Amino acid sequence: MRYFYLLVSVIVSWVLFLPRTHELQTSQSLVLLQLRKHLEYPPSLEIWGNYSGDLCNLSSTAHVSISCQGNSVTELKIMGDYKLVNASGFNGFAIPNQTLSENFEIDSFFTTLSRLPSLRVLSLVSLGIWGPLPDKIHRLSSLEVLDLSSNFMFGSIPAKISRIVKLQTLTLEGNYFNETVPEWLDSLSNLTVLSLKNNRLKGEFPSSICRIKTLTVIALSHNKLSGKLPDMASLSSLHVLDLRENQLDSELPRMPKVLVTVLLSKNSFSGKIPAQFGDLGQLQHLDLSFNYLSGAPPSALFSLSNISYLNLASNMLSGAFPDKLNCGGKLGFVDISNNKLIGDLPSCLGSPSNERVVQLNGNCLSVDSQHQHQVSYCREALARNKQSRGRGTVVLIAVIAGAVLVLLLLVLGVLFFCRRYRSRRTVEHNIFAKAVPDNSPNGYCSELVANARFISQAAKLDAHGTPVSRIFSLEQLKDATDNFDSSMFMGEGSMGKLYKGRLENGTYVAIRSLTVLKKYSIQNLKVRLDLLSKLQHPHLAGLLGYCINTGGHDDSSGNRVFLVNEFVSGGNYRTYLSENYPEKVLKWSDRLAILMGVAKAVDFLHTGVIPGCFNNRLKTNNILLDEHRIAKLSDYGMSIITDESEKLEAKGEGPKTKSWNKTNMEGDVYNFGFILLESLVGPIVSGKGETFLLNEMASFGSQDGRRRIVDPIVLTTCSQESLSIVVSITKKCISPEVAARPSFEDVLWNLQYAAQVQATADSDQKSDSTS
């Protein structure tokens, strides 16, 4: 009997428990279906609506994954296909075909999501989620991984995330968060990965982050962080530090010894590279390019046992290398270009037998095969830089004093006005009304705004020691060209006629004559021309000066402008690709060097100045080569003075609602893709354009196809791996899908990698031929 009662008790308990279990499973399933509704039924979740079984039993796909434990959902990963737009294209509201609709409510979505309290992994990527991230995210207190990347969330990062103490990975990259990086991040004592890159975060780098000993990855690149970078040495587990493209302006701090990758390019770091960097024994990738670092680079950096990528380009590094500098065995890429280095090049960087790519243009080194300045140039540039820093300090003091004086006068003015207002209210009201007439010149105000936009950038470039543009008279240009004689005529294009000239000091120049519409005042036009002249880069045919002729021609709608550019004697790149000039033929490695130079120049035009310069007329005719076959881009930045941004549209562009900066940047990428294409196939592409692209691009996928269409000179001088890398990036550049096109930084990286592969192949071939 006792066993009978025991059996009955077990059966009754099982019967009572069964409905509760079923109810719990139903509850979780309903939450998932409700989330699908919130996300407006994305195609990747269509199977949820058609499936009648337990959703936990569904097989994972590349876009959706659900894991359960017991009766609860513990992992939820959903990836959509919404494409991000340029930051200026999103203003906090829904964008058709870019975000979820205006009916989406982010607060309701996360309320529903919080009904999955057992979630340990949550990944919601590229789903078009928009709005400020709600505080109630902290209700998912079991989370260990949170990935909300590539959405449209903005505002601040909620402080209540600090309560999710089990969190190990926090990834919010590719959103529009626009407040400061939180100080409370050290509350997440288990955090290993922190990725907030590609947002609009501002303020200083929080020192509290340096107290999170478990961190292995810090990625805060492509934000607006400024100020000082604190001592990082205490982060004893940190392997990756990515702070590219911010506004950090301190000296470089100490780093943890376990670092593998350090990316600090395109900031404003100054001072010397710390000798402690030479002790980072596990370091493989170091990028300090495009900063204001000075002094001699530590020799130990080059000899680190694991270093493979070292980029110190575009700084103010100076001095000479030691005679016996050694390079690490794994060092495959070195870029020390555009510094102020002098003396001899160490054998491990200069010997052609080494299996590494070395970029060193734009220095004052004692080498014959590279484009170098005279030693006096580097010394004078360093002296100018010191003087400009001194002037900057004086200017800063003057600005502060002026601001205090203005504030004091403003306070006195307000007090004076209040006293008069109390005593003479009626009279003062009439006087004030007369002082602000209704017909104020709005055009003048808009021009002030336009001027300010370019004046501020010109002032910034001037602070960097760029040369002052020269204003020529028309008589001087007539003397230089023998009164624009036909013997000095070089050609005519959409931007006007081009003449060769010789200045009074014997310098040869290229003088372009064009008409600029009278949309801007002469003063505004001068500001724009001054800015254009300050765009200095080793791979740009620089603007030396200009002449504005306001009269003496029939076109009353525009001003005649003469641009005086650096003269580049070697001809244009297209002639070097043509069958008509076999004596100028370029092998594959030479073409890669030219393409890398142009890519560096365009990347500088896009990201090195604000506002960026787009619509840069990229074509092989506008790539000039000097006597050393160093590439110089011409006809760049014309949109600054012709305002092409308002009337030109990139080929293959996306919707008209897209911001013009993004469209034109991608238009430059698209046009550069055709330069790559011509570099691959030679003159066959000339005149065929779209037809060739549509019919022949597929041929690159097979060896037979490549043999049929690729320039024979390329085929006989390239390695297949190097060729494949360039073919791949070419296809991406000319993709019909605008969002699929890479940035110029990506294009440059691929070209550098292709050059490295080619250099290794050439070295191996030489070794085989001599053995």
C-alpha positions in Angstrom: 0.0 0.0 0.0 2.9 2.3 0.9 4.4 1.8 -2.6 0.9 2.4 -4.2 0.7 5.9 -2.5 4.2 6.7 -3.6 3.4 5.8 -7.2 0.2 7.9 -7.1 2.2 10.9 -5.7 4.8 10.7 -8.5 2.1 10.5 -11.2 0.1 13.5 -9.7 3.3 15.6 -9.4 4.2 14.8 -13.0 0.7 15.7 -14.2 0.8 19.0 -12.3 4.3 19.9 -13.5 3.6 19.1 -17.2 1.3 22.1 -17.8 3.8 24.5 -16.1 6.6 23.2 -18.3 4.5 23.6 -21.5 3.4 27.1 -20.4 7.0 28.2 -19.9 8.0 26.9 -23.4 4.9 28.7 -24.9 5.8 31.9 -23.1 9.4 31.9 -24.5 8.1 31.1 -28.0 5.6 33.9 -27.8 8.4 36.3 -26.8 10.4 35.3 -29.8 7.5 35.7 -32.2 6.8 39.1 -30.6 10.4 40.1 -31.2 10.0 39.1 -34.9 7.0 41.4 -35.1 8.9 44.3 -33.5 11.7 43.8 -36.1 9.0 44.1 -38.8 9.2 40.5 -40.0 12.8 40.3 -41.5 13.3 37.6 -44.1 15.8 35.8 -41.9 13.1 35.1 -39.4 10.4 34.0 -41.8 10.9 30.4 -40.7 9.8 31.3 -37.2 6.3 32.0 -38.4 6.0 28.8 -40.4 7.5 26.4 -37.8 5.1 24.7 -35.5 7.6 22.9 -33.2 10.0 24.1 -30.5 12.0 27.0 -31.9 14.9 25.8 -29.8 15.2 22.8 -32.2 15.7 24.9 -35.3 19.1 24.5 -37.0 21.4 27.5 -36.9 22.0 29.5 -40.0 24.4 32.3 -40.9 21.7 34.8 -40.0 19.8 33.2 -37.1 20.9 31.1 -34.1 18.9 30.1 -31.0 20.3 28.0 -28.1 18.3 26.9 -25.1 19.1 25.3 -21.8 16.2 23.5 -20.0 13.2 25.5 -20.9 14.8 28.9 -21.4 16.5 30.7 -24.3 20.1 31.3 -23.4 21.5 32.5 -26.8 19.9 34.6 -29.5 21.8 35.8 -32.6 20.0 37.6 -35.4 21.8 39.3 -38.3 19.9 41.4 -40.8 20.8 43.1 -44.1 20.2 46.8 -43.3 23.1 48.9 -44.7 24.5 51.8 -42.7 24.5 55.3 -44.2 26.9 58.1 -43.7 26.8 59.7 -40.3 25.4 63.0 -41.7 22.6 61.0 -43.4 21.0 59.9 -40.1 19.4 62.5 -37.8 17.7 60.4 -35.2 14.6 59.5 -37.2 13.6 56.6 -39.4 15.0 56.5 -42.9 13.0 54.5 -45.5 14.9 51.3 -46.6 17.7 52.1 -44.1 16.1 51.7 -40.7 13.1 50.0 -39.3 10.0 52.2 -39.9 8.8 55.2 -37.9 6.4 52.9 -36.1 9.2 51.0 -34.4 9.5 51.7 -30.7 12.9 50.7 -29.3 11.6 50.9 -25.7 8.9 48.4 -26.4 11.3 46.1 -28.2 13.7 45.9 -25.2 10.8 45.5 -22.8 9.8 42.4 -24.8 13.4 41.3 -24.9 13.7 41.5 -21.1 11.2 38.6 -20.9 14.1 36.3 -21.8 15.9 36.7 -18.5 18.2 33.7 -19.0 19.9 35.1 -22.0 23.7 34.9 -21.8 24.5 35.8 -25.4 22.6 38.5 -27.4 23.6 39.5 -30.8 21.4 41.8 -32.9 23.4 43.0 -35.9 22.3 45.1 -38.9 18.7 45.0 -38.1 17.9 48.8 -38.6 17.1 49.3 -34.9 17.0 53.0 -34.2 16.6 55.2 -31.2 18.4 55.7 -27.8 19.4 52.4 -26.1 17.0 52.1 -23.1 18.1 51.7 -19.5 16.1 48.5 -19.2 18.8 46.6 -21.0 20.1 45.9 -17.5 17.2 43.5 -16.9 19.1 41.0 -19.0 21.4 40.5 -16.0 22.8 37.1 -17.1 24.3 38.5 -20.3 27.9 37.6 -21.0 28.0 38.8 -24.6 26.1 41.8 -25.9 26.5 42.7 -29.6 24.3 45.5 -31.0 26.6 46.6 -33.8 25.7 48.1 -37.2 22.4 49.7 -36.1 21.2 53.2 -35.6 21.3 53.7 -31.9 22.3 57.2 -30.6 22.6 59.3 -27.5 24.5 58.0 -24.5 25.5 54.4 -23.5 23.1 53.6 -20.6 24.8 53.7 -17.2 22.7 50.7 -16.0 24.7 48.4 -18.3 27.2 48.6 -15.4 24.8 46.3 -13.5 25.3 43.5 -16.0 28.4 42.3 -14.0 28.8 39.0 -15.9 29.4 40.8 -19.2 32.5 39.7 -21.0 32.0 41.2 -24.4 30.4 44.6 -25.1 30.2 45.5 -28.9 28.3 48.6 -29.9 30.3 49.5 -33.0 28.8 51.0 -36.1 26.1 53.0 -34.3 25.6 56.8 -33.7 26.3 57.1 -30.0 27.4 60.7 -29.6 28.1 61.3 -25.9 31.3 60.5 -23.9 32.7 57.1 -23.3 31.3 56.0 -19.9 33.5 56.3 -16.8 31.7 53.4 -15.1 33.1 50.7 -17.5 35.4 49.5 -14.7 32.3 48.2 -13.0 32.4 45.4 -15.6 35.2 43.5 -13.9 34.9 40.5 -16.2 35.0 42.5 -19.5 37.5 41.1 -22.1 36.3 42.8 -25.3 35.2 46.5 -25.6 34.4 47.6 -29.1 32.8 51.0 -29.5 34.4 51.9 -32.8 32.7 53.8 -35.7 30.4 55.9 -33.5 30.5 59.7 -32.7 31.8 59.4 -29.1 33.6 62.5 -27.8 35.5 63.6 -24.8 38.6 62.1 -23.2 39.6 58.4 -23.1 38.4 57.4 -19.6 41.2 56.4 -17.2 38.8 54.0 -15.6 39.2 51.6 -18.5 42.8 51.1 -17.4 41.5 49.4 -14.3 39.8 46.6 -16.1 42.6 44.0 -15.9 40.7 41.4 -17.9 40.5 43.4 -21.1 42.1 41.8 -24.2 40.7 44.1 -26.9 40.0 47.8 -26.9 38.5 49.2 -30.2 37.5 52.8 -30.1 38.6 53.9 -33.6 36.7 56.3 -35.8 35.2 58.5 -33.1 36.0 62.0 -31.8 38.0 61.3 -28.7 40.4 64.0 -27.7 42.8 64.9 -25.0 45.3 62.7 -23.3 45.7 58.9 -23.6 46.5 57.6 -20.1 49.2 55.1 -19.1 48.1 51.7 -20.4 50.8 49.6 -18.9 48.5 48.2 -16.2 46.3 46.4 -18.7 48.3 43.2 -18.4 46.0 41.1 -20.7 45.6 43.6 -23.5 46.4 42.2 -27.0 44.7 44.7 -29.3 44.5 48.5 -29.0 42.7 50.3 -31.9 42.3 54.0 -31.5 42.6 55.1 -35.1 41.0 58.3 -36.5 40.3 60.2 -33.3 41.6 63.5 -32.1 43.9 62.4 -29.2 46.7 64.9 -28.8 49.0 63.8 -26.0 52.4 62.1 -26.0 52.3 58.3 -26.4 52.0 56.6 -23.0 53.5 53.3 -21.8 51.9 50.2 -23.2 51.4 46.7 -21.7 54.1 44.2 -22.8 51.6 41.6 -24.1 50.3 43.8 -26.9 50.1 42.2 -30.3 48.4 45.0 -32.4 48.6 48.7 -31.8 46.7 51.0 -34.2 47.0 54.7 -33.4 47.1 56.3 -36.8 45.3 59.6 -37.8 45.4 61.3 -34.4 47.5 64.2 -33.1 50.0 62.4 -31.0 53.2 64.3 -30.5 56.6 63.9 -28.8 59.0 61.0 -29.2 58.1 57.4 -29.7 58.8 55.9 -26.2 61.8 53.7 -26.0 59.5 51.3 -24.0 57.8 50.4 -27.3 61.0 48.5 -28.1 60.3 46.1 -25.2 56.9 44.9 -26.6 58.2 41.5 -27.4 54.8 40.1 -28.7 54.1 43.1 -30.9 53.2 42.2 -34.5 51.4 45.2 -36.0 52.2 48.9 -35.1 50.6 51.8 -37.0 51.5 55.3 -35.8 51.1 57.0 -39.1 49.6 60.5 -39.7 50.5 62.0 -36.3 53.0 64.6 -35.2 55.6 62.4 -33.6 59.2 63.7 -33.6 62.7 62.6 -32.9 64.4 59.5 -34.1 62.4 56.2 -34.3 63.7 53.7 -31.7 65.9 51.2 -33.4 64.5 48.4 -31.2 61.2 48.7 -33.0 62.6 47.3 -36.2 64.3 44.4 -34.5 61.3 43.1 -32.5 61.2 39.3 -32.9 57.5 39.2 -33.9 57.0 42.5 -35.7 55.6 42.1 -39.2 53.9 45.5 -40.0 55.5 48.8 -39.0 53.9 52.1 -40.2 55.5 55.4 -39.1 54.6 57.4 -42.2 53.5 61.1 -42.2 55.0 62.2 -38.9 57.9 64.6 -38.1 60.4 61.9 -37.3 64.0 63.1 -37.8 67.6 62.2 -37.5 69.6 59.3 -39.0 69.4 55.6 -38.5 72.3 53.9 -36.6 74.8 52.1 -38.8 74.0 48.6 -37.5 70.2 48.7 -37.3 68.8 45.1 -37.4 65.4 44.1 -38.7 63.3 41.3 -37.2 63.0 38.2 -39.3 59.2 38.5 -39.6 59.2 42.2 -40.6 57.4 42.2 -44.0 56.2 45.8 -44.3 57.8 49.1 -43.3 56.5 52.6 -44.1 58.7 55.5 -43.0 57.6 57.9 -45.8 56.9 61.6 -45.4 59.1 62.2 -42.4 62.3 64.3 -42.0 64.8 61.4 -41.8 68.3 61.9 -43.1 71.5 59.9 -43.7 72.0 56.4 -45.0 69.4 53.7 -45.1 70.3 50.6 -43.1 71.1 47.6 -45.2 68.1 45.6 -43.8 65.8 48.3 -45.1 67.6 49.1 -48.3 68.8 45.8 -49.7 66.6 44.5 -52.6 67.2 40.9 -51.5 65.2 41.3 -48.4 61.7 39.9 -48.5 59.9 43.0 -47.3 58.2 46.1 -48.7 59.8 49.4 -47.6 58.1 52.8 -48.3 60.5 55.7 -47.7 59.5 58.5 -50.1 59.4 62.1 -48.9 62.4 62.0 -46.6 66.0 63.4 -47.0 67.7 60.0 -47.0 70.9 59.4 -49.0 69.4 56.9 -51.5 69.3 57.1 -55.3 66.2 55.0 -56.1 63.6 56.8 -54.1 62.0 60.2 -54.2 63.9 62.2 -51.6 64.3 65.9 -50.7 67.6 67.7 -50.0 68.8 67.5 -46.4 68.3 71.3 -46.1 64.6 70.8 -46.8 64.2 68.6 -43.8 66.2 70.9 -41.5 64.2 73.9 -42.6 60.9 72.1 -42.2 61.8 71.1 -38.6 62.8 74.7 -37.8 59.5 76.0 -39.3 57.6 73.5 -37.2 59.3 74.6 -34.0 58.5 78.2 -34.9 54.9 77.5 -35.7 54.5 75.7 -32.3 55.9 78.8 -30.6 53.6 81.0 -32.5 50.7 78.7 -31.7 51.4 79.2 -28.0 51.4 83.0 -28.3 48.2 82.8 -30.4 46.5 80.6 -27.8 47.4 83.1 -25.0 46.2 86.0 -27.1 42.9 84.1 -27.9 42.3 83.4 -24.2 43.0 87.0 -23.2 40.7 88.2 -26.0 38.0 85.9 -25.0 38.1 87.1 -21.4 38.0 90.7 -22.6 35.1 90.0 -24.8 33.2 88.3 -22.0 33.9 91.2 -19.7 32.6 93.7 -22.3 29.6 91.5 -22.9 28.7 91.5 -19.2 29.1 95.2 -18.9 27.0 95.7 -22.0 24.2 93.5 -20.6 24.2 95.4 -17.3 24.2 98.8 -19.2 21.3 97.6 -21.4 19.3 96.4 -18.4 19.6 99.7 -16.7 18.6 101.6 -19.8 15.7 99.2 -20.4 14.2 99.7 -17.0 14.3 103.5 -17.3 13.4 103.9 -21.0 11.5 100.8 -22.0 9.3 102.4 -24.6 11.9 104.5 -26.2 14.5 101.7 -26.1 12.1 99.3 -27.8 11.6 101.6 -30.7 15.4 102.2 -31.1 16.0 98.4 -31.0 13.3 97.8 -33.6 15.1 100.3 -35.9 18.5 98.8 -35.3 17.3 95.4 -36.7 15.6 96.1 -40.0 13.5 93.3 -41.7 15.5 93.4 -44.9 18.8 92.3 -43.6 21.1 90.9 -46.3 20.7 87.1 -45.8 23.1 86.4 -48.8 25.9 88.2 -46.9 25.3 86.0 -43.8 25.3 82.8 -45.8 28.6 83.8 -47.4 30.0 84.4 -43.9 29.1 80.8 -43.0 30.6 79.5 -46.2 33.8 81.5 -45.6 34.1 80.3 -42.0 33.9 76.7 -43.1 36.9 77.0 -45.3 38.8 79.7 -43.3 38.9 77.4 -40.3 40.4 74.5 -42.3 42.9 76.8 -44.0 44.0 78.1 -40.6 44.4 74.5 -39.4 46.5 73.6 -42.4 48.5 76.8 -42.0 49.4 75.8 -38.5 51.0 72.6 -39.8 53.6 74.7 -41.7 52.2 74.4 -45.2 53.6 76.9 -47.7 51.7 80.1 -48.5 50.2 80.2 -52.0 51.5 82.9 -54.4 49.1 85.3 -56.1 50.3 86.0 -59.7 49.4 88.8 -61.9 48.1 88.2 -65.4 51.2 89.9 -66.8 53.4 87.5 -65.0 51.6 84.5 -66.5 51.7 86.0 -69.9 55.5 86.4 -69.5 55.8 82.8 -68.4 53.8 81.5 -71.4 55.0 83.9 -74.1 51.6 85.5 -74.0 49.9 82.0 -74.0 51.6 81.1 -77.2 50.5 77.9 -79.0 54.0 76.4 -78.5 53.3 76.4 -74.8 49.8 74.9 -75.2 49.5 71.4 -73.6 45.9 70.5 -74.2 42.3 71.3 -73.3 39.8 69.4 -71.2 36.5 69.9 -69.3 38.4 72.1 -66.8 39.8 74.5 -69.5 43.1 75.0 -71.4 46.5 73.9 -70.0 49.7 75.7 -70.8 53.3 75.0 -69.9 55.1 78.0 -68.3 58.5 79.1 -67.1 58.6 81.5 -64.1 61.2 84.2 -63.7 63.3 82.0 -61.4 63.4 79.3 -64.1 60.8 77.0 -62.5 58.6 75.2 -64.9 54.9 75.2 -64.1 51.6 74.0 -65.5 49.0 76.8 -65.9 45.3 76.0 -66.2 42.8 78.5 -67.3 39.2 78.0 -66.2 36.0 80.0 -65.6 34.5 79.9 -62.1 30.8 81.0 -61.8 30.3 84.2 -59.8 28.5 82.4 -57.0 31.1 83.5 -54.5 32.7 86.9 -53.8 36.4 87.4 -54.8 37.3 87.1 -51.1 35.5 83.8 -50.7 37.1 82.5 -53.9 40.6 83.4 -52.5 39.9 81.6 -49.3 39.0 78.5 -51.3 42.0 78.7 -53.6 44.3 79.2 -50.5 42.8 76.0 -49.0 43.4 74.1 -52.3 47.0 75.3 -52.3 47.5 74.0 -48.8 46.7 70.4 -49.8 50.3 69.2 -49.8 51.1 65.5 -50.3 54.0 63.8 -52.0 51.6 62.3 -54.5 49.7 65.5 -55.4 50.8 67.9 -58.2 50.6 70.8 -55.8 49.0 74.2 -56.5 51.8 76.8 -56.2 49.6 79.9 -56.7 46.8 81.5 -58.7 45.6 84.5 -60.6 42.0 85.8 -60.5 41.1 88.0 -63.5 37.8 89.7 -63.0 37.6 91.6 -66.2 38.7 91.7 -69.8 36.6 88.8 -71.1 33.1 88.4 -72.4 31.8 85.9 -69.8 30.1 88.2 -67.3 28.7 85.2 -65.4 32.1 84.0 -64.2 35.6 84.9 -63.1 38.6 83.8 -65.1 41.0 81.9 -62.8 44.5 80.7 -63.6 45.8 77.8 -61.5 49.6 77.5 -61.3 50.5 73.9 -60.5 53.7 72.0 -60.1 54.9 70.8 -63.5 55.4 67.0 -63.8 57.6 66.1 -66.7 57.1 62.4 -67.2 53.7 62.4 -68.9 50.5 60.7 -67.8 50.0 57.1 -66.6 47.7 56.2 -69.6 50.6 56.6 -72.0 52.6 54.1 -70.0 49.8 51.5 -70.4 49.4 52.0 -74.1 50.7 49.7 -76.8 51.7 52.8 -78.7 54.5 53.5 -76.4 56.4 50.2 -75.8 59.5 52.1 -74.6 57.5 53.3 -71.5 56.1 49.9 -70.6 55.6 49.3 -66.8 56.0 45.9 -65.2 53.6 44.8 -62.5 55.6 46.0 -59.5 55.9 49.5 -61.0 52.2 49.7 -61.6 51.5 48.7 -58.0 53.9 51.4 -56.7 52.1 54.0 -58.8 48.6 52.8 -57.7 49.7 52.9 -54.0 50.9 56.5 -54.4 47.6 57.6 -55.9 45.6 55.7 -53.3 47.6 57.5 -50.5 46.8 60.8 -52.1 43.1 60.2 -52.4 42.9 58.8 -48.9 44.5 62.0 -47.7 42.0 64.1 -49.7 39.1 62.2 -48.2 40.2 61.9 -44.6 43.2 64.2 -44.1 41.3 67.5 -44.3 37.9 68.7 -43.2 35.7 69.1 -45.2 37.0 66.2 -47.3 37.8 66.8 -51.0 35.7 64.6 -53.3 35.0 64.4 -57.0 38.7 64.2 -57.7 38.5 63.4 -61.4 40.2 60.1 -61.0 41.4 58.7 -64.3 44.7 57.5 -65.8 45.1 60.7 -67.8 45.2 62.7 -64.5 47.9 60.6 -62.9 51.3 62.2 -63.8 54.7 60.6 -63.4 57.9 62.5 -62.7 61.4 61.5 -63.9 61.6 58.9 -61.1 58.1 57.5 -62.1 56.7 58.8 -58.8 52.9 59.3 -59.3 51.4 62.8 -58.8 47.6 63.2 -59.0 46.4 66.3 -60.9 43.0 68.0 -61.2 42.1 67.1 -57.7 39.9 69.1 -55.3 38.2 71.1 -58.1 34.9 70.9 -56.2 36.3 73.3 -53.7 36.3 76.1 -56.2 33.8 75.0 -58.8 31.2 73.6 -56.3 30.9 70.4 -58.3 29.4 68.8 -55.2 26.1 70.3 -56.1 25.9 69.3 -59.7 28.0 66.1 -60.2 26.8 62.7 -59.2 29.0 59.6 -58.9 28.4 56.9 -61.4 26.5 54.0 -59.9 25.3 56.0 -57.0 22.6 55.0 -54.6 19.4 56.8 -53.6 19.2 60.5 -54.0 18.6 61.0 -50.3 22.1 59.9 -49.6 24.5 62.5 -48.3 26.7 64.0 -51.1 29.9 63.4 -49.1 29.3 59.7 -49.0 28.1 59.5 -52.6 31.1 61.4 -53.9 33.6 59.4 -51.8 32.2 56.2 -53.2 32.3 57.8 -56.7 36.1 58.3 -56.3 36.3 54.7 -55.2 34.3 53.7 -58.3 36.5 55.7 -60.7 39.7 54.4 -59.0 38.3 50.9 -59.8 38.6 51.7 -63.5 42.2 52.9 -63.0 42.9 49.5 -61.4 41.1 47.9 -64.3 43.2 49.7 -66.9 46.3 48.8 -64.9 45.3 45.1 -65.3 44.2 45.0 -68.9 45.9 47.9 -70.5 44.5 49.8 -73.5 41.8 47.2 -74.1 39.5 49.0 -71.6 39.9 52.3 -73.5 36.6 53.4 -75.1 34.6 50.3 -73.9 33.7 51.2 -70.4 30.5 49.7 -69.1 30.2 47.2 -72.0 33.7 45.8 -71.2 32.9 45.7 -67.5 29.6 43.8 -67.9 30.9 41.3 -70.4 34.5 40.7 -69.3 34.7 41.0 -65.5 33.6 37.4 -65.0 36.7 36.3 -67.1 39.0 37.2 -64.2 37.7 34.2 -62.3 39.6 31.7 -64.4 43.2 31.3 -65.5 42.2 31.1 -69.2 40.1 34.2 -68.8 42.9 36.1 -67.3 45.3 35.0 -70.0 42.8 36.3 -72.6 42.2 39.8 -71.2 45.0 40.7 -68.8 47.9 42.8 -70.3 50.7 40.3 -71.3 53.3 42.5 -69.5 51.3 42.1 -66.3 51.0 38.3 -66.8 54.7 37.9 -67.3 55.8 40.1 -64.4 53.3 39.3 -61.7 52.7 36.5 -59.2 49.3 34.9 -59.4 48.6 35.7 -55.7 49.5 39.4 -56.1 47.3 39.6 -59.2 44.4 37.9 -57.4 44.5 40.4 -54.6 44.2 43.4 -57.0 41.5 41.7 -59.1 39.5 41.2 -55.9 39.7 44.8 -54.8 39.0 46.0 -58.3 35.7 44.1 -58.4 34.7 45.6 -55.1 35.6 49.1 -56.2 33.4 48.9 -59.3 30.6 47.0 -57.6 27.1 48.2 -58.7 26.1 48.1 -55.0 27.4 51.4 -53.6 27.5 50.0 -50.0 29.7 47.1 -51.1 32.6 49.4 -52.2 35.6 49.6 -49.9 37.1 52.7 -48.4 40.4 54.1 -49.8 42.1 52.9 -46.6 41.0 49.3 -47.5 42.1 49.8 -51.1 45.5 51.0 -50.0 45.9 48.1 -47.5 45.2 45.6 -50.3 47.6 47.3 -52.7 50.3 47.3 -50.1 49.7 43.6 -49.3 49.8 42.8 -53.1 53.1 44.7 -53.3 54.5 42.7 -50.4 53.4 39.4 -52.0 55.0 40.5 -55.3 58.2 41.6 -53.7 58.5 38.2 -52.0 57.8 36.4 -55.2 60.4 38.5 -57.1 63.0 37.8 -54.4 62.3 34.1 -54.6 62.7 34.2 -58.3 66.1 35.9 -58.1 67.2 33.4 -55.5 66.2 30.5 -57.8 68.0 32.0 -60.8 71.2 32.5 -58.9 71.3 29.1 -57.3 
